[in-house]
Structure formats: C-alpha cells, structure tokens
Amino acid sequence: MQPQKLTMSIWHNIFCVITAPKYGWEVINQSNIPTSKVLRSAYYPLMSVLALSCFVPMLYDRTISFATSLMTGIVSFSTFFISYYLISYLLEGFYPELAKTEGAKARLNDYILYNLIFLVLLRILRNLLPSDFTPVLFLMAYLPWMAIRGTDNLFVKKNKVAKFVIISSALMLGLPFLFEAILGLFIIK
C-alpha cells in the first residue's frame, strides 16, 4: 500500500471508530495496518499538535507566559507518550490471554492506541477553546462506549467484557490525568 493511501486509511479508521465504534473496530481489523505505522502516522503527530495547541491559550489569556505554555506542551506530549506504553504493559499483564500471539497483541495495542487518539483529539479541542468547555469533558464518557464496542475484535470472553472495559477505560482515562497532575507539579506559573 502506498504511504499516502496508508495515511488516509489511518485517518479513515480514526473517523470510523469515533463515529461508529462497532463498524470502526471492524474496519481497523480489516485494514491490517501495523501499530507502528499508526503510531508514526497519527499518534505521534497528534501528540505534537496537542503540544503546539498548548500555546493557543496565550492568545486569549495574557497571564499565560511562553515558558508556561512550553512546559505545558512538554507535559501534555509526555503524558500521552508514557500512557500508551504503560497502559499496554498493564493490560498485557492483567489479560495475558489477549497478548498470546503477535496478532492478538497487535489488536490489543490498536485498541489502546485508537482510544487514546480519541482522548488526544479531545484535549486538542479543549486547548483551542477559550474556556474549560464542559461538554468536551463529557465527551470523555464516550470512551467506554468505544471500548466496549471494540471487545468483540479482541475476543474477550463474554463473562469478562464488563471487567475488561472497566479496567481498560479506567487506565485510559485515569493514567493521562495522573501523569499530567504529577508532571504538572514541575510547571512554573
């Protein structure tokens, strides 16, 4: 597949999984795009856009300095960078049956990655708005719905779906906030 088509396919997958999660997860599995390509073509660039979006509040709030925006951008990038790898490690530890084969491990990493991409997009949107727009925070509640729709493609046993969704959603929603709070202590305001 050509690089341009591959990138367009990744963005199509992101759009599908956000707008119609059950169909989106099927499209992701059928597209068979390696996780490393999704990381390089979508996740890392989106984290860079997130870091850059941390400078936007300087336009409407004169009390925010360049140094604060720079540190906030570094914290935001680091938060999601660390979160992906730690969540992957923890879910493989909690559910070793989901990472027995390379294919199963790739599906689990895609599951984590596409859900985190959704959260990164929400954070970018939140940074672009002039105030803490509450509906953006409520959109985070959509993540468990996306997660539950993706369990069929992970082949999670029916009796473990609820527990898996609770644990994975808690990790994907909680770890970025935890890391941001910890790293945010180092931001000079």
C-alpha positions in Angstrom: 0.0 0.0 0.0 1.3 3.5 -0.9 2.3 5.7 2.1 -0.3 8.4 1.2 -3.1 5.8 0.9 -2.0 4.2 4.2 -2.1 7.6 6.0 -5.5 8.3 4.6 -6.7 4.9 5.6 -5.5 5.5 9.2 -7.5 8.8 9.4 -10.4 7.0 7.9 -10.1 4.3 10.6 -10.0 7.0 13.3 -13.1 8.7 11.9 -14.9 5.4 11.7 -14.1 4.3 15.2 -15.2 7.6 16.7 -18.4 8.0 14.7 -19.5 4.3 14.6 -17.3 2.3 17.1 -18.5 -1.2 16.2 -18.1 -0.7 12.5 -14.9 1.3 13.1 -13.2 -1.6 15.0 -14.1 -4.0 12.2 -12.6 -1.5 9.6 -9.4 -1.3 11.8 -9.1 -5.1 11.9 -9.7 -5.4 8.2 -7.3 -2.7 7.2 -4.5 -4.6 8.9 -2.3 -1.5 9.4 0.7 -2.2 11.7 0.5 -0.5 15.1 3.9 1.1 14.4 2.5 2.8 11.3 -0.4 4.2 13.3 2.0 5.5 15.9 4.2 7.2 13.4 1.5 8.5 11.1 -1.2 9.5 13.5 -0.5 9.2 17.3 2.9 11.0 17.4 1.8 13.8 15.0 -1.4 14.3 17.0 0.6 14.5 20.2 2.8 17.1 18.6 -0.3 19.1 17.6 -1.5 18.7 21.2 1.8 20.2 22.4 1.5 23.1 20.0 -2.1 23.7 21.0 -0.9 24.5 24.5 0.3 27.8 23.1 -3.2 28.8 21.9 -4.4 29.9 25.4 -1.7 32.7 25.2 -3.8 34.4 22.6 -6.8 34.9 24.9 -5.2 34.9 28.3 -2.4 37.4 28.8 -1.4 35.9 32.1 0.0 32.8 30.5 3.6 33.1 29.6 5.6 31.4 26.8 7.6 29.4 29.3 4.4 28.1 30.9 2.9 27.2 27.5 6.1 25.4 26.6 6.2 23.4 29.8 2.5 22.6 29.4 3.2 21.3 25.9 6.0 19.1 27.0 3.9 17.7 29.9 1.0 17.0 27.5 3.2 15.2 25.0 5.0 13.3 27.7 1.7 12.3 29.4 0.3 10.6 26.4 3.6 9.1 25.3 4.1 7.4 28.7 0.4 6.5 29.0 0.3 4.4 25.8 3.3 2.3 26.8 2.3 1.9 30.4 -1.4 1.0 29.6 -0.1 -1.5 27.0 2.1 -3.1 29.6 -0.6 -3.2 32.3 -3.3 -4.6 30.1 -0.9 -7.3 28.8 -0.2 -8.1 32.5 -3.9 -8.2 33.6 -5.0 -10.1 30.5 -2.1 -12.2 29.2 -4.6 -14.2 27.1 -5.1 -11.1 24.9 -1.4 -10.9 24.1 -0.6 -14.6 23.5 0.1 -14.2 19.8 1.5 -11.3 17.7 -1.8 -10.8 16.1 -3.7 -10.7 19.4 -1.0 -8.3 20.8 -1.4 -6.0 17.8 -5.2 -5.9 18.2 -4.8 -5.0 21.9 -2.3 -2.3 21.1 -4.6 -0.9 18.3 -7.4 -0.9 20.9 -5.4 1.2 23.3 -4.0 3.4 20.6 -7.2 4.4 18.8 -8.9 5.1 22.2 -6.0 7.3 23.2 -6.2 9.1 19.9 -9.8 10.0 20.7 -8.6 11.4 24.0 -5.8 13.4 22.4 -8.3 14.9 19.9 -10.5 16.0 22.8 -7.5 17.6 24.6 -6.6 19.5 21.4 -10.2 20.7 21.2 -10.2 21.7 24.8 -6.9 23.7 24.3 -8.4 25.5 21.4 -11.5 26.8 23.2 -11.2 30.0 25.3 -12.6 28.4 28.4 -13.0 25.0 30.0 -15.9 24.0 27.8 -17.7 21.4 29.9 -19.2 19.4 27.0 -15.7 18.4 25.9 -15.2 16.8 29.3 -18.4 15.0 28.9 -17.3 13.6 25.6 -14.7 11.6 27.6 -17.6 9.5 28.8 -17.9 8.3 25.2 -14.6 6.4 25.6 -16.1 3.4 27.5 -18.7 3.1 24.7 -15.9 2.9 22.1 -14.0 0.5 24.3 -17.0 -1.9 24.8 -17.6 -2.0 21.1 -14.0 -3.0 20.5 -14.1 -6.0 22.8 -15.5 -8.3 20.1 -12.4 -7.8 17.9 -10.2 -8.6 20.9 -12.0 -11.8 21.5 -12.6 -11.0 25.2 -14.7 -13.7 26.8 -18.3 -12.6 27.3 -18.2 -13.1 31.1 -15.1 -10.8 31.3 -16.2 -8.0 29.0 -17.6 -5.7 31.7 -14.5 -6.1 33.9 -12.2 -5.6 31.0 -14.0 -2.4 29.8 -13.9 -1.0 33.3 -10.2 -1.7 33.8 -9.1 -0.6 30.3 -11.3 2.6 30.4 -10.1 3.5 33.9 -6.5 3.1 32.8 -7.0 5.1 29.5 -8.9 7.9 31.3 -7.0 7.9 34.6 -3.4 7.4 33.7 -3.1 10.5 31.5 -4.7 12.6 34.2 -2.4 11.1 36.8 0.7 11.7 34.8 -0.4 15.2 33.9 -1.0 16.0 37.6 2.4 14.7 38.6 4.3 16.3 35.7 2.2 19.4 36.1 3.8 20.0 39.5 7.0 21.0 37.7 5.4 23.7 35.6 6.4 27.2 36.8 3.4 29.5 36.7 
